[in-house]
Amino acid sequence: MANRCILFFKNNDQLGSGVSLNYRGESGFGTILGGLLSLIVTVFFTMFIGLQMYSWTFTPSYNQSYSVSYLNRKDKNVYDIPIKSFMPTVTLL
């Protein structure tokens, strides 16, 4: 069982260094750590892309509002200004 696990990780090592000549009939030399890390990275990116596709397809955020929060210095009230009515300004001192 342990040999099958070790062989599985070695064969799935995507980061294994290439060998210019054949080494025991293989074109690359994989390691257990490299196979394990390759498997973790592959699962992570597959899950991330899958969750992004799911959220874009089934749960779009139509009620998301884009606004800029403005804090008045004198009365300490926070105002939300929508992006479509916001005009950036520059102050010269």
C-alpha positions in Angstrom: 0.0 0.0 0.0 2.8 2.4 0.9 4.6 1.7 -2.3 1.5 2.4 -4.4 1.1 5.8 -2.6 4.7 6.7 -3.1 4.5 5.7 -6.8 1.2 7.7 -7.2 2.9 10.9 -5.9 6.0 10.4 -7.9 4.1 9.9 -11.1 2.0 13.0 -10.5 5.0 15.3 -9.8 4.5 18.1 -12.2 7.5 20.0 -10.9 9.9 17.1 -11.3 13.2 18.1 -12.9 13.7 16.9 -16.5 16.4 14.3 -17.2 18.1 14.7 -20.6 18.7 10.9 -20.8 16.3 8.2 -19.8 16.5 7.3 -16.1 15.1 3.8 -15.5 13.0 4.3 -18.6 11.4 7.5 -17.5 11.9 10.9 -19.1 11.6 12.8 -15.8 12.5 12.2 -12.1 9.5 12.9 -9.8 9.6 13.1 -6.0 7.0 12.3 -3.3 7.0 15.9 -2.1 6.7 17.3 -5.6 3.8 15.0 -6.4 2.0 15.9 -3.2 2.5 19.7 -3.8 1.4 19.3 -7.4 -1.7 17.5 -6.3 -2.5 20.2 -3.7 -2.0 23.0 -6.2 -4.1 21.3 -8.8 -7.0 20.7 -6.4 -6.8 24.3 -5.1 -6.9 25.9 -8.5 -9.6 23.5 -9.8 -11.8 24.3 -6.7 -11.1 28.0 -7.1 -12.1 28.1 -10.8 -15.1 25.9 -10.1 -16.4 28.2 -7.3 -15.8 31.3 -9.4 -17.8 29.8 -12.3 -20.6 28.7 -9.9 -20.8 32.2 -8.3 -20.8 34.0 -11.7 -23.4 31.7 -13.1 -25.8 31.1 -10.2 -25.4 34.0 -7.8 -24.7 37.2 -9.7 -24.8 40.3 -7.5 -27.3 42.6 -9.3 -27.8 44.8 -6.2 -24.1 45.7 -5.8 -23.7 49.5 -5.7 -20.6 51.4 -6.4 -20.2 54.4 -4.2 -17.5 56.5 -2.5 -17.8 57.2 1.2 -17.1 60.8 2.2 -16.4 61.8 5.8 -17.1 65.4 6.5 -14.6 66.9 8.9 -16.9 69.4 10.6 -20.0 67.3 11.4 -18.5 63.8 11.2 -21.3 62.5 9.1 -20.5 59.8 6.5 -22.0 60.5 3.0 -22.2 57.9 0.3 -21.7 59.4 -3.2 -22.6 57.2 -6.1 -19.9 56.8 -8.7 -22.1 58.2 -11.5 -22.4 61.5 -9.6 -18.9 61.6 -8.3 -16.4 64.0 -9.9 -12.8 63.7 -8.8 -11.2 67.0 -7.8 -7.6 68.1 -7.2 -6.7 70.8 -4.6 -3.7 72.9 -5.2 -2.1 74.4 -2.1 
